[in-house]
């Protein structure tokens, strides 16, 4: 009985937890940009690296999410 109540309360905190996690990621990204640009990295090179990393992270997620559409057209 108590496990169901805890699970229901945890469900209510999911949006707040997601917002806090997103804000922490944005803060880390800001610190990373500041450190890279202060260290002398070209802004253009930084943007290219950032887009490359985003592609490497998001492409597998997109492929996995749409794998059934890719198999059965």
Buried (B, 14 or more C-beta within 10 A) or exposed (E): EEEEEEEEEEEEEEEEEEEEEEEEEEEEEEEEBEEBEEEEEEEEEBEEEBEEEEEEEEEEEEEEEEEEEEEEE
